[in-house]
Amino acid sequence: MTVTAPSDAAASAVSGPGSTASAAAASEVVLCDVDSGIATLTLHRPERKNAWTYEMERAFFDLLDACDDDPDVRVVLVTGAGNTFCPGMDMGHLDSVSQGPAAEKPTWRTRPMTHARSLRKPTIAVINGACAGIGLIQALSCDLRFAASGIKIAPAFTRRGLPAEFGASWLLTRMIGPARAADLLISSRVVVAEEALALGLVDRVFPREELVVAARAYAADLVANCSPVAMAAVKAQLDADWGRTLAEAQQEAEALVRDTDRRIDFREGVAAFVERRPPNFRPVSPR
């Protein structure tokens, strides 16, 4: 089922299998399709190559929140309509902003541009075409990045007279190391998917015609075999352990393993393995 999200109506934005919810869409700048536990969010401004706007930002983040609270959603894929992922902020908007005084953060922007990092469910950027600026920030904010062969990726900031915005320096330094991050952010040069793979900027590269199938197959394996509660715990560990010592990380892991509620899924995982059957793990509860 495919639904579209009004930018101010997260609760009605996602319809899963068996759901009768159907949002009367005030916007089609982001589409959401939920099938077999996988939500696919598609940035949808094909006439502008999916260039970012405030309307898209609100709709996309609302849908991310709705997916996080929907028990039918276990994995989220993020992609772009047509042959482009997202080339960054719409140039018409950038032009108007550059002519005026220093821009203030919009009063409605209560979520950071890296909001996808807050999801408890695995997120995969399916980079099907050009990806730059804010588009790159959205891809970096996902847990994994699968790219189509030959597509172009660029930070773009310094070539627009901007610093590394929205935490790009933090994200890239941790992802690919300080020297490689310095290269990309200072030069804002374009890299193709194959170099991005070698740098560690993307995790898998597939021929364009195989990209979506491969991403869905990976996501389907997570849906079928991995505990949503355990995956959420791992995501929290990966984030928090950047600021922990090894001993602190081990202590946190031991506490999670001893947690009574979490042991329900542990018992189910062991039983499924012993009985040679698919596991029946619990969904993540709504916040």
N, C-alpha and C positions, 0 to 999 in steps of 0.2 A: 504494500500500500504506500502511495506517495502522498505526503501532505505538505502544505506550505505554512509558514509561521508568521503571524502578525508579530511585529517587533515588540509589542508590549504584552504578549499573552503566552508566556512559557507553558503554563499549565495545560493548555489545550493544543500545544504544538506538535505533539508526538502521538501517532496512532500505531499501536503494535498489533501483532497477530491476534485476531479475535476482538479487537477493540472497536467500539462503535463511535469513538470520538472523531469528530471531523471539524477542524478549525476553519472558520470562514476567513480566508486569508486576506489580510490587508496588504500583504507584501509577498512577492515571489522572489526576493533577492537571495534567499537560501531555501533549498528544498530538503525535506527529510523523508527518507524511505526506511522503514523498519521491516526486516524480513529474517526469520529464523534466528533471532537474537542479535542481529547485526543492524545497527543504524548507520545509514549513509547520509551524511550531510554534504550537500552540493552547493558551493558558492555559485550563484545563478544570475549573473549579469552578462550573458554571452555577447550582447551588443557592445559592451565595453570591456571585453576580455576578462570579466569578473573583477574589475578594479574595485577596490575597497571604498565603501562609503560608511557614514555613521549609521544609516539605515541597515546596511548589511551587518555592521558590528553588533547592533542591538539584537537583530534577528538571530545571528549566529550564536551569540552568547546565551540568548534565551533558550535556543534549541539544545545547546550543550547542557544547560541546567536541567531541562526537561528530560533529556536522555539519562542524566545521572540519577534522576528520581524514578525512572520508569523500570520496573522489575523485568519487563520483557526485553530490555536492551542490556546486552552484556559486553559488546564491543562497539566502538564508534569509528567509522571511516570518514575522513574528510577529504573532499576532492573538489574539482572545479568543472563547470559546464564546458562542453566543447573540447578544444585542444589547449586550454590554458588553465593553470591552477589559480593564481592570483598575482598580478604584476605589481601590487602595491596600491597605495592610495590613488583614487581617481585623479588624473592630472588636472581636471577642471577645478576640483576642490583645492589641490595643492597650489594652483596658480592664485586663487583668491586668498588663501591663507598667507602666501608669501608676500602679497602686496600690502597686507595690513599689519597691525601691531602684533607683538608676540601673542600667540594663541593661548587662551586659558583652557584648562581641562573642562570639557562639557560637564555641567552640573549633574547630568544623569549618568555619567561614567563612573559607576561604583565598582566595576570589575576591571582588573588590569588587562592589558592587551595579551598577556600570557594566560588568560583565564582557562584555557584547555588543560593547563597543568594541574588545575584543582580537581579535575574529574577523578572519581574513584575507579572508573572503568578504563580499560586499555583504549588508547586512541592511536590510530594509524593515519598519517598523512599519505594520501595516494596522489602523488605529484605527477599529474598527467600532462603538464605543460609549463610554460614560463612561470617562474616563482621568484618574487623579489620584494624588498621592502617589508611592508606589513604582511604580505603574503608569506614571506620567508619566516617572519615571527610566528605566524600560525602553524607553519610546518614544524618549526623548531619546538613549539610548545606541545606537540604530540609526542607520544612515547616512542613511536617508530616512524620511519619515513621510507616508503617504497616509491621509486621513481621510474618513469618511462625512459627508455634508452634515448640519448641525444637531447633531452630537454635541457633548458638553460636556467641556472639559478644564480642570483646575484643579491648581495646586501643592498646596493644602490645608494646608501645614505650619503656618503661623502660626495658622490657625483650629483647630488641635489643640494649640496651645501649644508648637510645635516650631520650631527654626531650619530653614533650608534644608538638608535632609539629603542625604547621599550625593553631594555634589558638584553639587547642582542649581544653585547660584550660579555655579559655573565653567562648567557646560554652557550655561545660559541666557544668560549674559553674552556668550559667544562666538557663540551662535547668533542672538540677536536684538538684542544691544547692551545696554549697561549701564542705560540709562534704562528700556527696556521690561522688562528683567529685574527691575529694582527694583520697577516697578509690579506685576508678577505675583507676585513672591516676598513683598513686604511685605504686599500685600492678600490674597494667595491667592484672588483673585476667579476666578469661572468665566468662561471664554470659550467661544464656540461655534466650530465648525470654520471658518466663514467669517472671523471675526476672527483666529483662529489663523493662517490663511493670510496675511492682510494683515500680521500681525506677523512672519511668517517662522518661526513655531513648527511649522507643518506645510508640506509642499511641494506637495501636490496635494489637492484636495477633489473627491469624486465623489458622485453620488446613491448612497444606501445599496445599492441593488440592483446598481449597477455597480462597487462598490469592489473586490471580490475579483477580478473579471474584469480590471479595469484594472491592479491590482497584479501579477497573474500575467502579463499581457501585457508589462508593463515588465520583469519578471524574465526572461521567456522571451527577450526581445530581448538581454539581457545574456548569457544562456546560449548563444545562437546566434552572437553576433557579437563578444563581448569576451573577451580573454585573461584567464583566472583569475589567472595570474602577474602580469600587468600591473595588474589591478584591485587585487590585494593590495598591490602597490608603491604605487599611488596612495593607498590607504587609509593606508599608513604615512607617506607624504609629507604628506597632509592633517593627520595628527595631529602629526607632528614639526615641520612648518613654522610652527606657532603660536609656537614658541620660537626660530625662526631668522630671520636677516636675509634679505633678498631674494638677496644674493650667495651666502649659504650654501645657500639652497634651490636656486639654479641649479647650484651645484657638485654637490649631491647628485643632482639630475636628470641631469646630464651623466655622473656615475659610473654611474648605473643604466643609461643608454643604452649605455654602453661595455661593460657587463658581458657577457661571452661567452655565458653560459648564457641570459640574457634575450634575446639577439639571435636565439635559435631562434624564439621567438614573433614577433619583428619580421619575420624572413624569411617566416614562414608568413602573417602578416597581409598583407604586400605581395603575396605570390604569390596568395593568395586573391582579393585585389582585382583583380590583373592578369588572372587566369584566370576571373574572375566566378563564383566558387564560394564556398560557405560555408567559413569557416576551420576548421581542425582543431587547436585550441589544446590544450596540455597542461593537466591538472588541477594544482591546488596539491598539493604533496606533503604527507603527514601530518607533523606536528611530530616 
